[in-house]
Structure formats: C-alpha cells, structure tokens
Amino acid sequence: MAEYLRRKGYSLAGLAELPKETARQLRKEASLFASLRLAELETGAALVEKLHMDDVISPAPPGKTTGSVQSPQEENAT
C-alpha cells in the first residue's frame, strides 16, 4: 500500500491529514493495488517452482526406460 501511495504522492501517515472520503478512496485503491501485486508475485513464484520441478523431474529420453539397467554387453547387443 505504501508503494501505491508513494507513487501518488502520499504517505500512510499523510492520509490522516486528508478529508475522510479522499483518504478512504486512496486506501481502497492502495488495497486493490497491493492485492494485485501480491497475486502477481504468487503467480511468478508458482511459475518458478513449476519450472524448477520440470528440471528436477524431467522425462527419460525416448528409448530409455527408468528402472531397467542394461550391462555394457547388453547395450552393445542392441
């Protein structure tokens, strides 16, 4: 909220000096801004987590199966 108010040229402390309706409207706008900003950050964090998990749990390359280990002799035979 403080970031929004600062961008508008106000401060949290300065709201007390404004007319009630003006201060209320600014608090309402600042609250909406803060909510949207939080949602933006949460979405970004979720995306980073998903990308990280995709790197950690990547599918096996085609033709390779997980869980089966072939000896070098078996690999050469195929």
C-alpha positions as CSV (number, residue, x, y, z in Angstrom):
1,M,0.0,0.0,0.0
2,A,2.8,2.4,0.9
3,E,4.3,1.9,-2.6
4,Y,1.0,2.9,-4.3
5,L,0.6,5.9,-2.0
6,R,4.2,7.0,-2.7
7,R,3.6,6.8,-6.4
8,K,0.5,9.0,-6.0
9,G,2.5,11.5,-3.9
10,Y,1.1,10.5,-0.5
11,S,2.2,8.5,2.6
12,L,0.4,6.4,5.1
13,A,0.9,9.0,7.8
14,G,-0.3,11.7,5.5
15,L,-3.7,10.0,5.0
16,A,-4.8,11.3,8.4
17,E,-4.5,14.8,7.2
18,L,-6.7,14.3,4.1
19,P,-10.5,14.6,4.0
20,K,-12.1,11.3,5.1
21,E,-13.6,10.5,1.7
22,T,-10.3,11.2,-0.1
23,A,-8.3,9.1,2.4
24,R,-10.9,6.3,2.1
25,Q,-10.7,6.2,-1.7
26,L,-6.9,6.2,-1.6
27,R,-6.9,3.3,1.0
28,K,-9.3,1.4,-1.3
29,E,-7.1,2.0,-4.4
30,A,-3.9,1.1,-2.4
31,S,-5.5,-2.1,-1.1
32,L,-6.5,-3.2,-4.6
33,F,-3.0,-2.4,-5.8
34,A,-1.5,-4.4,-3.0
35,S,-3.8,-7.4,-3.7
36,L,-3.0,-7.4,-7.4
37,R,0.8,-7.1,-6.7
38,L,0.6,-10.0,-4.2
39,A,-1.2,-12.1,-6.8
40,E,1.4,-11.2,-9.4
41,L,4.2,-12.3,-7.0
42,E,2.5,-15.5,-6.1
43,T,2.0,-16.3,-9.8
44,G,5.6,-15.7,-10.5
45,A,6.7,-17.8,-7.6
46,A,4.4,-20.7,-8.7
47,L,5.9,-20.4,-12.2
48,V,9.5,-20.6,-10.9
49,E,8.5,-23.6,-8.8
50,K,7.0,-25.4,-11.8
51,L,10.0,-24.7,-13.9
52,H,12.3,-25.9,-11.2
53,M,10.2,-29.1,-10.8
54,D,10.3,-29.6,-14.6
55,D,14.1,-29.5,-14.4
56,V,14.3,-31.9,-11.5
57,I,11.7,-34.4,-12.8
58,S,12.4,-34.5,-16.5
59,P,11.1,-37.4,-18.6
60,A,13.5,-40.1,-19.7
61,P,14.8,-39.7,-23.3
62,P,13.0,-41.7,-25.9
63,G,14.1,-45.3,-26.0
64,K,15.3,-45.3,-22.4
65,T,13.2,-46.5,-19.6
66,T,13.8,-45.8,-16.0
67,G,14.2,-48.7,-13.6
68,S,15.9,-51.0,-16.1
69,V,19.7,-51.1,-16.2
70,Q,21.5,-52.9,-19.0
71,S,25.0,-54.1,-18.8
72,P,27.5,-52.8,-21.4
73,Q,27.3,-56.2,-23.1
74,E,23.5,-55.9,-23.4
75,E,23.8,-52.3,-24.8
76,N,26.2,-53.4,-27.5
77,A,23.9,-56.3,-28.5
78,T,21.0,-54.0,-29.3
